[in-house]
Amino acid sequence: MLALRTRSEETIASGSGLPRPWARLGHLVVAAAVVAATLSCAQGSDDGTSRTPGTDRSPSVSGAEETGSTTTASPAEVEVTLAFGGDLLPHIPLVERAQQYGAASGTPYDFGPMFAPVAPVVGAADLALCHLEVPLVGDGQEVTGYPSFHAPRELADAVAGAGYDGCSTASNHSLDGGLPAIEATLERFDDLGLGHVGTARDSREAVTPRVYDVDGARIAHLSYAYGFNGYQLPDGAPWAANLVDPARVAVDAAAARSAGAQLVVVSVHWGTEYQNDPDPFQQDLARQLAAIEEVDLIIGHHAHVVQPVEQVDGTWVVYGLGNQLSNQEQISRRDGLTVLVTVGGQQGSRLEVRDIDAVPTWVDLATHEILPAAETLARPDLGPDLRRELEGSIARTMEVVNRRGAAIGVHAWS
């Protein structure tokens, strides 16, 4: 069983708990070489069969022998904290707000003030990963909202400024802007030093493991979507966005492990929109993914409301994090969840999930700020109306999170 505990902010942050510098290039390692066997395996075989994933191929660490002694030193212990945020869904009223903020800061769009309240949460984690649900606008394209999104490129700047290290990008909106928008999104991420996975500019990028080097730990991130709102993958670019398929996930997870990953995280865009309980498709797919030996943690998106957390055959599944940023007005769609996941183990060996804390968030539509609910309640200047909203948000979120027996607590702020 997972040992859940309440931790103060100091235990997950070095120094004051303020956001780390936005361009943390040292955390990002992309495996440079992918063997030909991995490439062919990921692309599938002509007869439609899939290969069985390999066993755990994490690099082993043997202790160094002491001079003149047979004593062998134990590998060093590592422990890192991961943060995962909910959907980033920039509707047009939200984009117009970013224009207003931009007029004050001298840029076309400025999403930074929206992320500012939650930046200490994101920045305090050793590795923080967002879910960018929509592509950024490509060359010659216009910024648009629902139903086919093209977000301003400045959204990525705010993601980086908040302290995120990277994002999953596979969603039902991945193909809204076609290849030009995918290319623009990933180029902007590259320029900012942000990692990305789920969409790709070529076949090699699509199968190259996304591995982050985090304070002595190597964390792999995979990303997949259930579909693309009727858009079809281009005939000449079937690698442009990842459709979820357990056989493909098994191949990709094995490739990540062989590239040195000690923990493999799978982000999945799935589920029924606006439904708190996981639907049969989610539950069945969760069982299939949890059965893959190389998969350690599953993080879900898409429902736009918070969904439960539970263990499935020993693997922790966060079914849905709700919206981190959107203009959806319904009460439950303004609730969001950021999870802080502590993982650890011996250096060089496979890591395990040790702890999960919840940070309920709330989108204040008066400003489009992402408010960490529990921390914001401690503000002495908080008005009674916003206090009621935040208290209600925490209660709703935590009831859903623990609906299937997870017994997760709200992160304690010191």
C-alpha atoms as one frame of an Amber mdcrd trajectory, in Angstrom:
protein
   0.000   0.000   0.000   1.038   3.564  -0.600   2.024   5.335   2.577   0.278
   8.711   2.410   1.560  11.523   4.563   1.115  15.260   4.946   4.227  17.249
   4.150   5.102  20.893   4.533   6.137  22.932   1.541   9.758  22.900   2.687
   9.984  19.151   2.168   9.337  19.513  -1.551  11.141  22.765  -2.252  14.614
  24.023  -1.737  14.918  27.513  -0.312  11.877  29.741  -0.037   9.444  27.719
  -2.134   9.370  30.398  -4.824   9.197  29.245  -8.484  12.435  28.043  -9.945
  13.834  29.782 -13.068  11.510  29.117 -15.985  14.113  27.698 -18.352  15.379
  24.607 -16.535  17.285  23.056 -19.378  19.356  20.835 -17.123  16.303  18.767
 -16.217  15.550  17.704 -19.763  17.252  14.763 -21.413  15.948  13.309 -24.646
  17.416   9.956 -25.528  19.463  10.751 -28.601  19.669   7.292 -30.078  16.773
   4.942 -30.708  17.792   1.566 -32.058  16.316   0.375 -35.321  14.524  -2.437
 -33.558  12.666   0.077 -31.403  11.663   2.076 -34.460  10.281  -0.895 -36.334
   8.575  -2.250 -33.243   6.816   1.047 -32.510   5.550   1.277 -36.085   3.926
  -2.156 -35.898   4.214  -5.219 -38.091   2.420  -6.032 -41.338   0.381  -8.856
 -39.823  -1.064  -6.573 -37.113   0.572  -8.382 -34.220   2.394  -6.553 -31.447
   5.565  -7.531 -29.707   5.656  -8.431 -26.050   7.393  -5.691 -24.047  10.712
  -6.618 -22.523  11.422  -7.060 -18.875  12.686  -4.264 -16.648  15.910  -3.085
 -18.246  16.700  -0.276 -15.823  20.450   0.176 -15.415  21.618  -1.767 -12.388
  23.963  -0.212  -9.858  26.430  -2.327  -7.942  28.047  -0.769  -4.896  31.694
   0.239  -4.959  33.964  -1.993  -2.894  35.915  -0.305  -0.126  39.699  -0.470
  -0.339  41.032  -3.454   1.589  37.550  -4.599   2.548  34.852  -6.840   1.186
  32.166  -4.392   2.304  30.003  -3.144  -0.586  28.434   0.312  -0.357  24.689
   0.497  -0.938  23.445   2.632  -3.842  22.373   6.119  -2.812  18.699   6.707
  -2.115  16.870   9.176  -4.378  13.497  10.822  -3.830  11.887  13.394  -6.114
   8.516  15.113  -6.271   6.508  15.271  -9.495   3.636  17.695 -10.160   0.891
  17.106 -12.734  -1.647  19.787 -13.659  -5.044  19.639 -15.359  -6.225  20.691
 -18.812  -5.100  24.012 -20.285  -8.043  25.020 -22.455  -7.901  28.656 -23.690
 -11.413  29.680 -24.712 -11.791  33.027 -26.457 -12.879  35.006 -23.340  -9.725
  33.742 -21.644  -7.625  34.761 -24.643  -9.220  38.219 -24.574  -8.230  38.491
 -20.912  -4.662  37.606 -21.912  -4.808  40.481 -24.412  -5.789  42.835 -21.591
  -2.896  41.624 -19.461  -0.643  41.921 -22.506  -1.617  45.550 -23.049  -0.302
  46.267 -19.562   2.910  44.247 -19.972   3.685  45.244 -23.564   3.046  41.913
 -25.277   0.252  40.750 -27.614  -0.916  38.204 -25.017   0.132  37.655 -21.424
  -1.145  34.559 -19.644   1.405  34.947 -16.864  -0.909  36.616 -14.319  -3.295
  33.662 -14.638  -0.581  31.205 -13.609   1.032  33.424 -10.976  -0.946  32.138
  -7.946  -0.221  28.479  -8.724   3.415  29.053  -9.744   4.788  28.312  -6.246
   3.104  24.892  -6.359   4.472  24.102  -9.804   7.911  25.547  -9.172   8.402
  23.682  -5.906   8.254  20.264  -7.598  11.408  18.621  -8.903   9.603  17.859
 -12.175   6.365  19.586 -13.215   4.333  18.462 -16.233   1.253  20.155 -17.678
  -1.346  19.037 -20.205  -1.611  21.388 -23.175  -4.933  20.336 -24.653  -4.765
  22.554 -27.734  -2.083  23.360 -30.323  -0.527  26.773 -30.616  -1.273  28.837
 -33.696   0.811  27.943 -36.740   2.242  30.251 -39.398  -0.584  31.912 -41.334
  -3.248  30.681 -38.900  -5.532  32.747 -36.703  -6.142  32.364 -32.993  -9.456
  30.530 -32.545 -11.477  28.904 -29.776 -14.077  26.172 -29.532 -14.641  23.907
 -31.388 -11.309  24.035 -33.239  -8.595  25.648 -31.135  -5.492  27.593 -32.125
  -3.980  29.167 -29.011  -1.586  32.130 -28.920   2.032  31.043 -28.741   2.443
  33.179 -25.613   0.529  30.480 -23.699   3.684  28.374 -23.783   5.668  31.273
 -22.332   3.334  31.350 -19.335   3.605  27.585 -18.922   7.382  27.919 -18.745
   7.166  30.977 -16.523   5.006  29.085 -14.031   7.782  26.533 -13.584   6.630
  23.658 -15.766   9.351  21.469 -17.277   7.201  20.036 -20.063   3.726  18.987
 -21.149   1.761  16.157 -22.671   0.247  17.265 -25.981  -1.833  14.312 -27.217
  -5.532  15.233 -26.991  -8.729  15.243 -28.992  -7.637  18.687 -30.259  -4.146
  17.643 -31.382  -5.029  17.885 -35.067  -7.148  21.066 -34.913  -4.436  23.035
 -36.711  -2.880  20.194 -38.681   0.872  19.785 -39.025   1.601  23.559 -39.124
   0.166  24.004 -35.623   1.954  20.926 -34.273   5.244  22.223 -35.676   4.662
  25.705 -34.224   3.787  24.252 -30.816   6.830  22.032 -30.549   9.192  24.689
 -31.902   7.958  27.148 -29.268   8.424  24.506 -26.585  11.954  23.803 -27.822
  12.799  27.500 -27.763  11.640  27.722 -24.143  13.455  24.575 -23.019  10.172
  22.741 -22.387   9.826  19.018 -22.951   6.879  17.669 -24.932   5.390  14.313
 -25.846   2.252  13.130 -27.623   2.631  14.947 -30.947   5.603  14.948 -33.289
   7.160  16.577 -36.337   8.594  13.396 -37.831   8.615   9.643 -37.313  11.836
   9.604 -35.337  10.619  12.212 -32.860   7.426  10.187 -32.405   9.289   7.132
 -31.093  12.181   8.807 -29.302  11.678   8.388 -25.533  11.035  11.601 -23.617
  13.178  11.169 -20.514  13.799  13.856 -17.883  16.930  13.815 -15.731  15.703
  14.960 -12.311  18.211  15.228  -9.467  19.645  11.764 -10.006  16.387  10.187
 -11.195  15.351   9.522 -14.795  11.629   9.934 -15.453   9.982   8.984 -18.774
   6.770  10.620 -19.958   4.399   9.127 -22.565   1.192  10.706 -23.921  -1.815
   9.379 -25.887  -5.372  10.372 -26.848  -8.533   8.374 -27.512  -9.221  10.225
 -30.791  -9.110  13.572 -32.615 -12.684  14.874 -32.926 -13.116  13.420 -36.388
  -9.833  14.710 -37.786  -7.744  11.993 -39.392  -4.016  11.569 -39.100  -2.396
  12.776 -42.353  -1.651  10.014 -44.860   1.991  10.993 -44.957   2.279  11.641
 -41.225   0.655   8.846 -39.183   3.139   9.722 -36.442   1.810  13.281 -35.956
  -0.228  12.463 -32.825  -0.456   9.408 -30.580  -3.626   7.327 -30.480  -3.892
   5.241 -27.335  -3.348   1.545 -27.891  -2.075  -0.771 -25.131   0.281  -2.575
 -27.511   1.824   0.735 -28.606   2.107   1.888 -24.990   3.890  -1.350 -24.080
   6.422  -0.842 -26.870   7.015   2.805 -25.981   7.329   2.062 -22.274   9.871
  -0.669 -22.952  11.855   1.708 -25.178  11.842   4.320 -22.415  13.056   1.770
 -19.895  15.841   0.667 -22.209  16.823   4.338 -22.574  17.461   4.415 -18.825
  14.106   5.509 -17.392  13.618   4.523 -13.753   9.945   5.553 -13.728   7.476
   5.561 -16.640   4.486   7.925 -16.496   1.651   7.539 -19.024  -0.659  10.508
 -19.676  -3.979   9.564 -21.292  -6.638  11.844 -22.787  -9.788   9.772 -22.192
 -13.188   9.515 -20.522 -16.634  11.083 -20.723 -16.709  14.859 -20.525 -18.218
  16.389 -17.363 -18.596  12.992 -15.661 -16.768  12.596 -12.352 -16.780   8.807
 -12.318 -14.498   6.958 -14.758 -16.491   5.374 -17.565 -16.179   1.708 -18.629
 -13.664   2.581 -21.357 -11.383   4.290 -18.838 -11.640   1.455 -16.343 -10.928
  -1.211 -18.956  -8.025   0.732 -20.448  -6.631   1.433 -16.980  -6.505  -2.310
 -16.319  -4.745  -2.947 -19.621  -2.174  -0.221 -19.049  -1.602  -1.232 -15.425
  -0.862  -4.760 -16.641   2.122  -3.454 -18.632   5.143  -4.220 -16.493   7.009
  -1.060 -17.472   4.193   1.385 -16.598   4.446   2.928 -13.118   1.879   5.754
 -13.017  -1.141   6.761 -15.119  -2.358  10.372 -15.307  -5.687  11.180 -16.977
  -7.168  14.244 -18.682 -10.132  15.319 -20.841 -13.281  15.067 -18.683 -12.927
  18.747 -17.582 -14.018  17.720 -14.095 -11.989  16.067 -11.366 -12.110  12.262
 -11.302 -11.016   9.732  -8.646  -7.609   8.305  -7.837  -7.146   4.608  -7.150
  -4.753   1.698  -7.408  -5.410  -0.707 -10.277  -3.528  -3.980  -9.852  -0.850
  -2.158  -7.880  -0.465   0.804 -10.276  -1.726   4.243  -9.242  -4.243   5.788
 -11.649  -5.282   9.440 -11.501  -8.347   9.262 -13.748  -8.779  12.988 -14.329
  -7.320  16.285 -13.127 -10.126  18.522 -14.354  -9.403  21.958 -15.799  -6.395
  23.878 -14.627  -7.250  26.827 -16.857 -10.412  27.374 -18.899 -13.437  29.659
 -19.236 -16.012  26.970 -18.489 -18.480  28.543 -16.081 -20.141  25.494 -14.518
 -19.075  25.089 -10.891 -17.510  21.623 -11.180 -15.602  22.664 -14.310 -13.885
  25.451 -12.421 -12.479  22.875 -10.002  -9.054  21.503 -10.824  -6.558  19.152
  -9.262  -2.792  19.263  -9.223  -1.259  16.107  -7.782   2.137  16.040  -6.112
   3.598  12.558  -6.478   6.683  11.581  -4.507   8.709   8.748  -6.038  11.865
   7.166  -4.740  14.228   4.245  -4.615  17.877   3.405  -4.939  19.869   5.396
  -7.452  20.024   3.602 -10.781  17.205   1.170 -10.002  13.493   1.289 -10.686
  11.614   3.911  -8.651   8.249   3.518  -6.960   5.382   5.827  -6.076   5.622
   6.576  -2.352   3.213   9.417  -1.719   0.435  11.402  -3.381  -0.825  14.780
  -2.174  -3.691  16.793  -3.634  -3.642  20.505  -4.424  -7.225  21.503  -5.316
  -7.337  24.548  -7.620 -10.091  26.945  -8.640 -10.358  29.189 -11.698 -11.481
  32.678 -10.680 -13.369  33.841 -13.764 -13.167  37.455 -12.581  -9.435  37.377
 -13.333  -8.854  33.910 -14.863  -6.312  33.273 -12.117  -5.580  29.676 -11.138
  -5.973  29.715  -7.362  -4.533  26.934  -5.187  -7.623  26.704  -2.989  -6.170
  25.736   0.406  -3.300  28.215   0.225  -5.560  31.040  -0.946  -7.878  30.480
   2.022  -5.015  31.595   4.276  -4.982  35.109   2.779  -6.095  37.661   5.360
  -7.718  39.879   2.711  -9.950  37.127   1.300 -13.574  38.158   0.842 -16.450
  35.993   2.128 -17.801  35.127  -1.329 -14.486  33.841  -2.645 -13.902  32.018
   0.641 -17.172  30.117   0.180 -16.247  29.276  -3.413 -12.842  27.908  -2.411
 -14.177  25.916   0.528 -16.833  24.385  -1.711 -14.243  23.593  -4.377 -11.989
  21.775  -1.905 -14.908  19.757  -0.534 -16.117  18.734  -4.003 -12.646  17.891
  -5.268 -11.570  15.786  -2.311 -14.849  13.858  -2.205 -14.315  12.854  -5.825
 -10.579  12.157  -5.436 -11.184   9.675  -2.607 -14.441   8.242  -3.917 -12.749
   4.932  -4.708 -10.860   4.629  -1.425  -7.548   6.351  -2.120  -7.430   8.237
   1.237  -5.365  11.087  -0.236  -5.055  14.315   1.738  -4.849  17.988   0.824
  -1.280  19.224   0.659  -0.458  21.126   3.856   0.999  24.600   3.407   3.338
  25.828   6.125
